[in-house]
Amino acid sequence: MTLQNSRKTQMTILLLIVGIVALMAPDLAFAGLESSLVGLKTKLTGVILPVLAVIGMAIAAISFFTGNPNAKSHMVYAILGCIFGFGAQAIVDFISQTVR
């Protein structure tokens, strides 16, 4: 089999898989860019950023209790992370209203 035939076979298989997925999950086939980005924004601002903020605060607390000389700066960074993590949705909404 030549390289060109191999590429045609791969493309045919890929198109077949995409077609089957489109038939099995029509919501994915009609998903737009905007709805995908809204879902990503919701997941980031609702789940991931607050979890990272809490993890940062826990690491800063451990740093403080172990007597790390940089514990004060770790606490400041953790507090800023919590502000941005828990306020991310409000920040994103404010920016999107300002841009419109």
Backbone bond lengths (Angstrom), bond angles and torsions (degrees), N, CA, C in turn:
res aa  C-N    CA-C-N  psi(-1)  N-CA   C-N-CA  omega(-1)  CA-C   N-CA-C  phi
1 M - - - 1.437 - - 1.530 108.47 -
2 T 1.311 116.69 133.74 1.453 120.14 -178.77 1.513 110.51 -83.19
3 L 1.314 115.33 169.95 1.454 120.90 -179.56 1.527 111.42 -64.06
4 Q 1.320 116.92 -38.04 1.455 120.48 -179.11 1.529 110.37 -67.63
5 N 1.301 118.17 -41.29 1.465 121.37 177.41 1.519 110.84 -65.60
6 S 1.319 116.34 -37.30 1.456 120.85 178.23 1.527 110.66 -63.52
7 R 1.318 117.32 -42.34 1.472 121.46 178.59 1.519 110.98 -64.74
8 K 1.341 116.93 -41.12 1.460 120.51 178.61 1.522 110.29 -63.61
9 T 1.307 116.58 -40.64 1.462 120.74 178.31 1.522 110.89 -64.39
10 Q 1.330 117.27 -43.46 1.462 120.86 178.44 1.521 111.25 -62.78
11 M 1.329 117.89 -42.86 1.459 121.12 179.57 1.526 111.30 -65.79
12 T 1.327 116.84 -38.36 1.461 120.75 178.11 1.518 110.80 -63.79
13 I 1.312 116.51 -43.85 1.460 120.72 178.65 1.523 110.25 -64.55
14 L 1.334 117.27 -42.39 1.462 120.75 179.09 1.525 111.23 -62.30
15 L 1.322 117.70 -45.24 1.461 120.86 178.37 1.521 111.56 -64.44
16 L 1.302 117.28 -36.07 1.456 121.22 177.01 1.525 110.82 -64.41
17 I 1.321 116.95 -44.19 1.468 121.14 178.44 1.521 110.62 -63.51
18 V 1.330 117.40 -44.14 1.469 120.77 178.94 1.524 110.23 -62.32
19 G 1.316 117.54 -41.04 1.459 121.10 178.28 1.516 112.16 -63.54
20 I 1.313 117.41 -42.24 1.465 120.99 179.02 1.520 110.44 -65.10
21 V 1.329 117.03 -42.69 1.467 120.37 178.31 1.521 110.32 -63.56
22 A 1.329 117.70 -39.65 1.463 121.03 179.54 1.517 111.05 -64.85
23 L 1.324 117.50 -36.10 1.463 120.26 178.30 1.519 111.85 -74.03
24 M 1.320 117.34 -35.69 1.464 121.14 -177.45 1.520 112.25 -77.77
25 A 1.328 116.95 -32.79 1.465 121.29 -177.84 1.524 108.88 -131.38
26 P 1.325 117.87 82.37 1.468 119.24 -176.01 1.521 113.13 -65.08
27 D 1.334 118.00 -24.37 1.464 119.61 177.39 1.520 111.30 -62.86
28 L 1.334 116.44 -37.10 1.460 119.61 177.53 1.521 111.41 -68.49
29 A 1.329 115.91 -33.73 1.454 119.17 -178.45 1.521 111.88 -68.80
30 F 1.323 116.86 -30.68 1.460 120.72 -177.67 1.520 113.05 -103.44
31 A 1.318 117.33 9.26 1.460 120.82 179.94 1.522 109.13 -69.40
32 G 1.322 114.84 131.09 1.453 119.42 179.20 1.509 111.27 -95.56
33 L 1.302 114.57 170.07 1.456 120.08 179.60 1.521 110.87 -64.98
34 E 1.337 115.94 -41.06 1.461 119.38 -177.28 1.524 111.63 -64.60
35 S 1.330 117.79 -43.23 1.461 119.67 179.56 1.524 111.11 -66.89
36 S 1.324 117.04 -34.28 1.459 119.72 177.06 1.520 111.34 -66.82
37 L 1.325 116.62 -41.25 1.463 120.17 178.79 1.519 111.80 -68.43
38 V 1.325 117.32 -36.34 1.472 120.21 177.10 1.525 109.85 -64.83
39 G 1.323 116.83 -41.10 1.461 120.35 176.87 1.519 112.19 -63.11
40 L 1.323 116.23 -41.56 1.465 120.61 177.25 1.522 111.27 -64.16
41 K 1.335 116.97 -43.31 1.464 120.85 179.01 1.524 110.86 -62.74
42 T 1.319 116.39 -42.09 1.462 120.39 179.77 1.521 111.04 -63.58
43 K 1.318 116.49 -42.95 1.469 120.51 179.84 1.524 111.05 -65.68
44 L 1.331 116.80 -42.32 1.463 120.45 179.87 1.518 111.84 -65.85
45 T 1.335 116.50 -51.24 1.462 119.54 -174.27 1.517 113.21 -79.35
46 G 1.323 117.54 -21.40 1.455 119.43 -177.76 1.507 114.63 -95.61
47 V 1.322 117.31 -25.37 1.465 119.63 -173.79 1.523 111.91 -124.01
48 I 1.317 116.65 -57.67 1.463 120.48 -168.15 1.527 112.39 -69.44
49 L 1.341 117.86 -48.83 1.470 119.63 -178.21 1.523 113.47 -63.25
50 P 1.352 119.97 -44.08 1.473 118.12 176.35 1.528 113.37 -63.02
51 V 1.323 117.40 -37.02 1.473 119.80 178.37 1.525 110.14 -64.30
52 L 1.334 116.72 -43.86 1.466 119.65 178.21 1.523 111.54 -64.70
53 A 1.340 117.12 -34.88 1.462 120.06 178.51 1.534 110.81 -65.17
54 V 1.311 117.12 -42.11 1.469 120.73 179.22 1.527 110.40 -67.22
55 I 1.325 117.00 -40.53 1.465 120.07 177.84 1.533 110.13 -62.45
56 G 1.330 117.11 -42.16 1.462 120.52 176.85 1.512 112.50 -61.29
57 M 1.335 116.05 -40.90 1.470 119.56 178.52 1.529 110.81 -65.55
58 A 1.326 117.21 -38.67 1.465 120.36 178.24 1.530 111.07 -65.43
59 I 1.307 117.13 -41.87 1.465 120.28 178.45 1.526 110.61 -65.11
60 A 1.337 117.17 -39.13 1.459 120.41 177.85 1.528 111.04 -65.63
61 A 1.329 116.59 -38.34 1.470 119.63 178.19 1.530 110.87 -65.92
62 I 1.304 116.44 -41.76 1.469 119.85 177.37 1.522 110.02 -62.94
63 S 1.321 116.52 -40.55 1.458 120.91 177.32 1.527 111.16 -61.48
64 F 1.328 116.26 -40.27 1.466 121.27 179.72 1.527 111.23 -66.38
65 F 1.329 116.12 -45.08 1.465 120.08 -176.58 1.520 113.07 -72.81
66 T 1.324 117.51 -23.12 1.463 119.15 178.08 1.527 112.12 -87.19
67 G 1.320 117.54 -3.57 1.453 120.97 176.44 1.513 114.78 82.92
68 N 1.298 117.37 26.03 1.459 121.54 178.57 1.533 109.22 -65.37
69 P 1.332 118.63 132.20 1.462 120.14 -179.49 1.534 113.34 -65.64
70 N 1.316 118.57 -19.64 1.464 122.20 178.57 1.522 112.30 -96.18
71 A 1.329 117.56 15.59 1.462 121.07 -175.01 1.525 112.04 -63.22
72 K 1.325 116.50 -34.36 1.461 119.40 -179.10 1.530 110.70 -63.96
73 S 1.316 117.10 -44.08 1.467 119.47 178.64 1.532 110.64 -69.10
74 H 1.346 117.64 -33.65 1.458 120.28 176.35 1.524 110.49 -62.68
75 M 1.343 116.74 -40.67 1.467 120.53 178.77 1.527 110.98 -64.72
76 V 1.325 116.52 -42.39 1.470 120.05 179.37 1.520 109.85 -61.60
77 Y 1.330 116.75 -45.74 1.468 120.09 179.06 1.528 111.31 -64.24
78 A 1.324 117.21 -38.77 1.458 120.69 179.83 1.534 110.95 -66.75
79 I 1.328 116.94 -39.93 1.463 119.99 178.01 1.522 110.58 -65.97
80 L 1.329 116.73 -42.23 1.466 119.36 175.83 1.531 110.92 -62.99
81 G 1.314 116.63 -38.72 1.465 120.19 176.61 1.513 112.25 -63.26
82 C 1.336 116.73 -39.08 1.468 120.11 177.18 1.525 111.01 -66.46
83 I 1.323 116.56 -40.87 1.467 119.75 178.78 1.527 109.86 -60.96
84 F 1.335 116.43 -47.23 1.463 119.50 -179.77 1.526 111.34 -71.93
85 G 1.323 117.46 -36.83 1.462 120.90 -178.14 1.508 113.12 -67.22
86 F 1.330 116.27 -46.81 1.455 119.21 -178.51 1.521 112.34 -83.97
87 G 1.318 117.82 -22.13 1.459 120.59 178.16 1.513 113.59 -98.66
88 A 1.328 117.12 10.49 1.461 120.53 -175.20 1.524 112.26 -61.81
89 Q 1.321 117.27 -41.07 1.463 119.39 -179.35 1.519 110.72 -63.37
90 A 1.323 117.17 -42.55 1.464 120.31 178.54 1.525 111.05 -65.90
91 I 1.322 116.66 -38.47 1.471 120.40 178.79 1.531 110.34 -64.72
92 V 1.332 116.78 -44.87 1.460 120.89 179.81 1.526 110.51 -64.43
93 D 1.333 117.59 -42.62 1.463 120.76 178.20 1.520 111.34 -63.18
94 F 1.331 117.23 -41.37 1.462 120.90 178.89 1.528 110.92 -62.46
95 I 1.328 116.77 -45.13 1.471 119.98 -179.40 1.524 110.89 -65.83
96 S 1.341 117.42 -41.66 1.458 119.49 -179.18 1.522 111.90 -67.68
97 Q 1.335 118.71 -32.68 1.465 120.99 176.13 1.518 110.71 -72.39
98 T 1.312 117.60 -34.36 1.453 121.47 179.71 1.531 110.83 -69.90
99 V 1.325 117.14 -38.01 1.458 121.11 -177.56 1.526 111.86 -72.51
100 R 1.308 117.61 -35.10 1.466 120.95 -177.98 1.449 112.00 -64.83
